[in-house]
């Protein structure tokens, strides 16, 4: 999959002036509550979400979001799956994302203490997902897979970018995987590698996503990490004929705990801590890119 450079021009700036401006829903309602415009999903533990305090890491502005996931933190149907999570969900009416429409997302991610894991122990924690309906697989999600997991050297290049990089944080088209029964040849929907979790422990990672959530060959999904393009997929993303809004979730979602339970029965799962800052949805890269917003002295998301 070719990597195309991002071009900037006067027309690009004009476009931003012709569409609704950035929507920022990160103002708090209470110390332990979700940001305005969001709700917790199956995350009842008091420690699941809060804002940073003291000398905890902040990318820009006064504070960031802190997520903590401990062994057994589950709610609702997660408790019988078994899965567990510390996650917030954007209210559907707040989302500007629609099938077939260009949209941008930007945020910063900070790994507090999360280690890489071999495939046999990986719980496939998810660090952001975009969904059409709550029970359906994510249109795409950012997931940490096990070291050495995936068919990255022989996968179909129309779907997946072949890579020998050590990165274990990847993008997965989970809805297409489920609808089209993608297997080894399609790399189970893992389309590109973003960064290595363990190598970025204690660091802020700036992430920018541009997509149109199309359900046909006009679809695209592009991802930049710290300014460098890491993903350039072309093809369908939405698989179920969905026409409504597409909602975002972020936090820490341990999506597949069976491996750990098989290998370490009765052993508590590790506590995971991650921070997010500057999450924005918009209509141009200048609207959402943390680094560009910093350079342009845009107001921080607090």
Phi, psi and omega in degrees: 000121184292148176260116183261134179291151176276126181259141176242140181203171181299325181296325180297319178292323179297322179301317182298331181281345186260000183235166178303140183284174184307138175254121185243114183242036187260012180284133186282153172255326178202162187302323184254009183267173176281161175299157177301134182091001181230164173220149173292147175236116179050040183227071186280343185296139181300328183277357187300318182215138168198175175268156183296154181225155174056234184263019176294155189292140175224131180284308178216154176079211189262334184202165178229177177266136179243128178242136177228132180237121178249162179307128176085005179285091181223163175209156176057221184292343178300328188290342179252358185291309356264141174222166171209154188204156166233096193213145173243151184237131175292134175297136189305321183287354177269344186281137175261000184279130178223154178299128177084003181247136180294134180209152181236146174227143176216147178193172175240139181238137180232122178277112181284314184204016189277127181263160169284160184218151173291162182305321185296340182244354184294131176262010179047057178295137182257134183238045179134130178209151180239124189230146174276311178228150188304319185274348184277156174302152181294141172304308167211155180214156176257116191227143175266116179262173179288153177300129181082001182278143177103158180258073189273352182254346183223015182287163178295116185289351173287343183243314188240144176272117179294140186201144173250008180297155183279359185301139178243357173265119191227169173257133178236132172271086189285325180293317178294322177302313182290317184289327185254005178057046179292135179237218185300317182300321179267011178056034177054028179085000175284111189259336181196154177264141181253302180198171179263124185298310185294322179294340181252020176297131180078015182234151170274135177240119178274129183234135176231134180235136174231125182208170172233004177051035183287155179254019180215195186291351179278358183290155176207153176215117182236138183226135174243141177236119183050040176089346180259135182286129182243350184212137178209075182268141174232125181148181182293148176240314180272132190247355190242015180073020181297141179236351183272192179295159176243123189259148183257144172230146174214162182138222177228118182234106177282098193273347185210088185268355185299324181299311180301315183296327177289318184278327185227060182302132179082355180269128180302142177284150184293146173286136180240138179231131177218154179237145175232146177211154172063030177289125182217145168249144183197190185247005176206164179295323179298333178294326196237339185293117183304319182291316178295319179296323177296315180295325180274001178060040174286154182295137181289156177275106181237000000 
